[in-house]
Amino acid sequence: MPIQVVFYHTTDCHLCDLAEAMVTPLLTHYGLIAEAIDVAEDSDAFAAYGEQIPVLYFPATNVAITWPFDPSDIAARFELLAT
């Protein structure tokens, strides 16, 4: 199964920790596969999202959303991916 969500983050980022805590249960609930990319370790990711993290990117629709995430919006997006 292909990656359905990319989570751009970095270490020592309290917003990233909050986002991960909100997103992880939703990923599990909808049975989705995510890839976590630390922007500090990926120069392309840093160039694209370094100052906007945390970011959720949806490859199927080429949509990226930045913090703050709305839990109901994320759940709706995940539900579309899961169907």
N, C-alpha and C positions, 0 to 999 in steps of 0.2 A: 504494500500500500504506500503511495507517495506521501511526502510531507504535505500536510494540509495547512499548517500554521507555523510561522517562523517567529520566535520570540527573541527580539534584540534586547540585550541587557548588558550589564557589566557588574563586576564585584563591588562591594561597598557602596551600593546604590539603594537607599531605603525605598525609593519609589519602585525600583525594579523588584525588590522583595515583596512589596505590597501587591504589585501586579501579578507576580508569580503565584502568590497565595490565593488570589482571586481566580486566576485563569486555570490553574492546575486541576481543581475539582471539576471545572466545566469541561476540560479536555477529557477527563476520565468519564464523566457522565455521558458525553456524546461519542465516546470511543474514537477520538481523533488523535492523529499523530502530529506531534510538534517537534521542531528542532530549535534548540536554544543556541544562539550565537552571541558570544561575548564580543562586543564591538572593539574592545581593547586588543583583541587578538586577531582581528580581521580588518585589514586596511580599507577594503571596499565597503564593508558594513559601517566602519567608522565614518567614512566619507559621506555615506548616505544618511546615517541615523545617529551618529555620535552625540550630537547635542539635543536629540529629541527622545532619547530612551527614557522609559521603556517603550518599545514599539511592537505591535503585533502586525505581521505581514501575512496576507492571504494570497499565495501564489496563483491560485485558480482564477482569481478576479483581479489580480495586480493592485490590490488595495492595501494600504498601510494606515494603521490608526495609532495615534500617539496618546500618551497619558495626559489627562486622566481618562481611563476607560470607564464606560458605563456598563455595569454588570448585565443589565437587561439587553443592551445592544450586542455585547459579546455573546451572550447566550443565543440571541436570534441569529447571529452570523454563524455560530457553531452548529446550530440546528440545521441551517441551510446546507452546510458542508456534510453533515451526517446523513442527509437524505439522498 
